[in-house]
Amino acid sequence: MGEAVLTVDNLKTYFRVKEGLAKAVDGVSFQIHRGETLGLVGESGCGKTVSSLSILKLLEMPPAEFHAGRILFAGKDLLTFSEQQMRHIRGKSISMIFQEPMTSLNPMLSIGFQVGEVLLNHERLTAKQARSRTVELLEMVGIPSPEKRATEYPHQLSGGMRQRVMIALALACNPKVLIADEPTTALDVTIQAQILELMIDLRENLGTSILLITHDLGVIAETAHRVAVMYAGKIVEEADVATIFKKPLHPYTQGLMKSVPRIDESGSARRLAEIPGLVPNLYNLPPGCSFFDRCPVGKEKCRMADSKLFAVDAGHSIRCWLVRDG
């Protein structure tokens, strides 16, 4: 697949809170290659968003702290970068689509001004060139009447249109890596499909590498090449998308797959399976496997010590004693 565009190596991002040290991201490692989409999945509170914000160093510090790891981009470790250096990376080389466009866009500024500001900050363009490029970007992401929309404000656009604006902002400077954090949340099914199709087209046409963060496994099935499953701050399984859906090995991944809505052969919807219990408190994690209390097949060894991530096949890794011991 070629050289990795972005490498996250043993990243540990903790939060110092009143109750203790919350290990939101605890030894996470993954790579993304050119033109590839890596899906990062798991329940809320598993560390997906903190992982993405760590890459761009957008966490408030304190309470956040980097305890270990490297984030390698263009041969350099972003964790060693100053805030000024990161400003040259954010929006230009690595961009992010945030969960809620209504809170990410400035309600006091027009759409055209906000997209144009990104271009003027990172590209050597005149104001006239920035305005022209803004219209091109809005048209590229499928916004009708882009000249008119550029003069409007966020509240004048629908949810789907605002999400398209967020994508235009993220792609303004042709970034090498696009981080999409729940890009289809709160959108209806039709708009979701349009946004996903747009992201696939941009990946194919521009060679953009995408880190897609979502709890929606249907979205992953449609768009991702590989999947990393997170639980309680750690990656518990990683494989290509076909393997994850057809042959999941970790009990947590299996639980996620069983919770996907399906229609049986008779055409009737079956009752959804559920994973009992809740994600553990990240500041009071158990000594062994964090999934032990919810695992239907856990053994005493699982309760006492956590397994390391190990390869079971080419491109397929898992963190589970039961699989490791056979």
C-alpha positions in Angstrom: 0.0 0.0 0.0 3.0 2.3 0.1 4.5 4.5 2.7 2.2 5.8 5.5 1.1 9.4 5.3 0.3 9.5 9.1 1.6 7.3 11.8 0.3 7.3 15.4 2.7 5.3 17.6 1.9 4.3 21.2 0.0 7.5 21.8 -1.0 8.1 25.5 -3.3 11.1 26.1 -4.5 11.4 29.7 -6.6 13.9 31.6 -5.8 15.0 35.1 -9.2 15.2 36.9 -10.4 15.4 40.5 -11.0 11.7 40.6 -7.6 10.8 39.2 -5.8 10.3 35.9 -8.3 9.5 33.1 -6.5 7.4 30.4 -8.6 8.6 27.5 -6.1 7.3 24.9 -3.8 4.6 26.3 -1.1 3.3 23.9 -2.9 3.7 20.6 -1.0 3.0 17.3 -2.2 3.1 13.7 -1.1 4.2 10.2 -3.0 5.8 7.3 -1.7 5.5 3.8 -2.3 7.7 0.7 -5.8 7.5 -0.6 -6.9 5.2 2.2 -9.8 5.5 4.6 -9.2 4.2 8.1 -12.4 3.8 10.2 -12.1 4.3 13.9 -15.1 2.9 15.7 -16.4 2.2 19.2 -19.0 3.4 21.7 -19.0 7.0 23.0 -16.3 7.5 25.6 -13.9 5.0 24.0 -11.3 7.7 23.0 -12.0 8.1 19.3 -12.4 11.9 19.3 -9.6 12.5 21.8 -7.3 10.5 19.5 -8.2 12.8 16.6 -7.8 16.0 18.6 -4.5 14.7 19.9 -3.2 14.5 16.3 -3.9 18.2 15.7 -3.0 19.2 19.3 -6.4 20.8 19.8 -6.8 19.6 23.4 -6.7 22.1 26.3 -3.6 21.5 28.3 -4.0 21.1 31.2 -6.2 19.1 32.0 -5.0 17.0 29.0 -1.4 15.6 29.1 0.6 13.7 26.5 2.3 10.9 28.5 4.0 9.0 25.6 4.0 8.4 21.9 4.7 9.9 18.6 2.6 11.4 15.8 4.7 11.2 12.6 3.7 13.3 9.6 6.1 14.2 6.8 8.9 12.6 8.8 8.4 14.8 11.8 6.8 14.2 15.2 3.9 16.6 15.7 4.0 16.2 19.5 7.3 18.2 19.4 5.8 21.0 17.4 5.1 24.4 19.0 1.7 26.0 18.7 3.0 28.3 15.9 4.3 25.3 14.0 0.9 23.5 14.4 -0.9 26.5 12.9 0.9 25.8 9.7 -0.2 22.2 9.8 -3.9 22.6 10.8 -6.1 23.4 7.8 -3.3 23.1 5.3 -1.7 19.7 5.6 -4.1 18.0 8.0 -7.7 19.2 8.2 -10.7 18.2 10.4 -14.4 18.0 9.9 -15.9 18.4 13.4 -19.1 16.7 14.7 -21.4 19.7 14.8 -21.1 22.3 12.0 -23.5 24.7 13.7 -21.1 25.1 16.6 -18.0 25.0 14.5 -19.0 27.7 12.0 -18.9 31.3 13.2 -22.6 32.5 13.2 -21.4 36.2 12.8 -19.5 35.7 9.6 -20.6 34.8 6.1 -19.8 31.4 4.6 -17.6 33.0 2.0 -15.6 35.0 4.5 -14.9 31.9 6.6 -13.7 29.7 3.6 -11.8 32.7 2.2 -10.0 33.3 5.6 -8.6 29.8 5.5 -7.3 30.3 2.0 -5.7 33.7 2.8 -4.1 32.3 5.9 -2.5 29.3 4.2 -2.2 30.1 0.5 -0.5 33.0 -1.4 -3.7 34.3 -2.8 -5.1 37.8 -3.4 -8.6 38.6 -1.9 -10.1 38.3 -5.4 -8.4 34.9 -6.0 -9.6 33.7 -2.6 -13.2 34.7 -3.4 -13.0 32.9 -6.7 -11.5 29.8 -5.1 -14.2 29.9 -2.4 -17.0 29.7 -5.0 -15.1 26.8 -6.7 -14.9 24.9 -3.4 -18.6 25.4 -2.6 -19.5 24.2 -6.1 -17.1 21.2 -5.7 -18.9 20.0 -2.6 -22.3 20.2 -4.3 -23.7 23.4 -3.0 -26.1 24.9 -5.5 -25.8 28.6 -6.4 -22.4 28.9 -4.7 -22.0 32.6 -5.4 -25.2 33.3 -3.5 -24.5 30.8 -0.7 -21.1 32.4 -0.1 -22.8 35.6 1.0 -25.1 33.8 3.4 -24.6 32.9 7.1 -24.6 29.5 8.8 -28.2 29.8 10.2 -29.5 30.3 6.6 -28.3 26.9 5.5 -29.7 23.4 6.2 -27.8 20.9 8.2 -26.6 19.1 5.1 -25.4 22.3 3.5 -23.5 23.3 6.6 -21.8 19.9 6.6 -20.8 20.5 3.0 -19.4 23.9 4.0 -17.3 22.1 6.7 -16.0 19.8 4.1 -15.2 22.7 1.8 -13.3 24.4 4.7 -11.4 21.2 5.4 -10.4 20.7 1.7 -9.6 24.3 0.9 -5.8 23.8 0.9 -5.8 20.2 -0.5 -4.7 18.6 2.8 -2.9 15.3 2.7 -5.0 14.0 5.7 -8.6 14.6 6.4 -10.0 13.7 9.9 -13.8 13.3 9.7 -15.4 13.1 13.2 -18.9 11.8 12.9 -19.4 13.7 9.6 -23.0 12.4 9.1 -24.4 12.8 12.6 -27.9 14.3 12.8 -28.3 14.2 9.0 -31.1 12.3 7.3 -30.4 9.2 5.4 -30.5 10.9 2.0 -28.1 13.6 3.0 -25.8 11.1 4.7 -25.5 9.2 1.5 -24.6 12.3 -0.4 -21.9 13.4 2.1 -20.4 9.9 2.1 -20.4 9.8 -1.7 -18.7 13.2 -1.7 -16.0 12.0 0.6 -15.3 9.0 -1.5 -15.1 11.1 -4.7 -12.6 13.5 -3.0 -10.5 10.6 -1.8 -10.4 9.0 -5.3 -9.8 12.3 -7.2 -7.4 14.0 -4.8 -5.7 11.0 -3.1 -6.7 12.4 0.3 -6.1 10.0 3.3 -9.1 9.9 5.6 -9.4 9.1 9.3 -13.2 8.4 9.7 -14.4 8.5 13.2 -17.9 7.1 13.8 -20.1 4.7 15.8 -22.1 4.0 12.7 -20.9 0.7 11.3 -23.0 1.2 8.1 -21.0 4.2 7.3 -17.8 2.2 7.8 -19.0 -0.5 5.5 -19.6 2.0 2.8 -16.4 4.0 2.9 -13.5 2.5 4.9 -10.7 0.3 3.7 -9.5 -0.7 7.2 -11.1 -0.6 10.6 -9.6 0.0 14.1 -12.0 -0.8 17.0 -11.4 1.2 20.1 -12.5 0.3 23.6 -11.7 2.2 26.9 -8.8 4.1 25.3 -7.2 1.1 23.5 -7.4 -0.5 20.0 -8.8 -4.0 20.6 -8.9 -5.1 17.0 -7.8 -3.9 13.6 -8.3 -5.4 10.1 -9.6 -4.7 6.6 -13.3 -3.8 6.5 -14.3 -7.2 5.0 -12.6 -9.2 7.7 -14.1 -7.1 10.5 -17.6 -7.6 9.2 -17.3 -11.2 8.2 -14.9 -12.6 10.8 -14.6 -10.4 13.9 -12.6 -12.1 16.7 -12.7 -9.8 19.7 -15.8 -10.2 21.8 -16.4 -6.5 21.8 -16.2 -6.3 18.0 -18.5 -9.3 17.8 -21.0 -7.4 20.1 -20.8 -4.3 17.9 -21.5 -6.4 14.8 -24.5 -8.1 16.4 -26.0 -4.7 17.2 -26.2 -3.7 13.5 -29.8 -3.7 12.4 -30.6 -6.4 9.8 -33.6 -7.9 8.0 -33.8 -11.7 8.2 -34.7 -14.0 5.2 -38.4 -13.7 5.9 -38.2 -9.9 5.5 -38.8 -9.2 9.2 -36.6 -7.1 11.3 -35.0 -9.1 14.2 -34.5 -7.9 17.7 -31.2 -6.0 18.1 -28.6 -7.6 20.3 -27.0 -5.3 22.9 -23.7 -5.3 24.9 -24.7 -5.3 28.6 -23.1 -2.7 30.9 -21.2 0.5 30.3 -17.8 1.6 29.2 -15.7 1.7 32.4 -14.5 5.0 34.1 -11.3 5.9 32.4 -9.8 7.1 35.7 -10.6 3.8 37.5 -9.8 1.1 34.9 -9.7 -2.5 36.0 -6.2 -4.2 36.2 -7.0 -6.7 33.4 -9.0 -6.5 30.2 -11.2 -3.4 30.4 -14.0 -5.3 28.6 -14.0 -8.2 31.2 -17.1 -7.1 33.1 -19.1 -7.0 29.9 -17.6 -9.9 28.1 -19.8 -13.1 27.7 -16.7 -15.4 27.5 -14.2 -13.8 29.8 -11.9 -16.0 31.9 -10.0 -15.4 35.1 -6.8 -14.6 33.2 -8.6 -11.8 31.4 -9.6 -10.2 34.8 -6.0 -10.3 36.1 -4.0 -9.0 33.1 -4.6 -7.3 29.8 -3.4 -8.9 26.6 -1.0 -7.1 24.2 -2.1 -6.3 20.7 -0.9 -9.2 18.5 -1.2 -10.3 14.8 -3.5 -13.2 14.1 -3.1 -12.9 10.3 -1.6 -10.5 7.8 -3.2 -7.1 8.5 -5.4 -8.5 11.3 -4.5 -7.6 14.9 -6.3 -8.3 18.2 -6.0 -7.7 21.9 -7.6 -10.8 23.6 -6.2 -13.6 25.7 -8.9 -16.0 24.5 -7.8 -15.7 20.8 -4.1 -15.6 21.7 -4.3 -18.8 23.8 -6.5 -20.5 21.2 
